[in-house]
Amino acid sequence: MGGITVNSGPRVRLPRLEGENPDVFPGSPLAVIGLWVFALRERFAATAGAPLPWIWDADLRPEDSEDGDPLPDGSPRKLLIDSAYNVKKEARNYRPAIYVGRGGGAVTPNKMALDNSAGRNHQLDFRAYYCQAQMPINMECESSDSGESSTIAETVWGFVLSTRDIFRADFGFHEITEPAMTDTAPSKTDKEIWTTNVQFGVAYDMRWGTTPIAPKLRDIALRLMAQYPDSAAFFRDIALRDGEE
């Protein structure tokens, strides 16, 4: 996929965007959602090959209600594309919009080896682990018009269906299931908003490692002993502190 670059791991390409917040570790559910948000923005960008009635614009201002209105000259209507976890009120009130999340579904790690073990450095006592995560993806297409919500969802549905093999090959996904599109229905929270969901699942590698914790625990114990020679005093202080307002 042109325009999308991900960090490379030692064995596989990890589904995480370059320059992403360092708090989002490679292969995490938030990183996967960020990838699909970016992919949809690329699809609806002004530079996309096939012109669409909607356009994602980096300069879109959700707080400006005029940005959501159809333009009189027939130009593409601005479309908000964001993570479903964006809690900013001005963004959530904008239409039309696509929100990418898990739709309330769980991320499930599947054990691929005993104890998820992938190796160990005996000198450093560093241990590496590996599993395959399965995760649902939900793309919520919202509009104040039922037909627009349905049409945007059909565009998204076709995009996911036709690019699954590319994403699987380029971004290290083991599997991207066939997307399903729900019927268009009024929103549960606002009957004047119409919602159509595009749903599918992904499977991808998750890798992590651990460093020895015993030295750290000993250091904590030594500091506690220096500060609280009497262990009862330590627990009493903790209990009293928790009861303070």
Order of alpha helices (4+ residues) and beta strands (2+ residues): beta-beta-alpha-beta-beta-beta-alpha-beta-beta-beta-beta-alpha-beta-beta-beta-beta-alpha-alpha
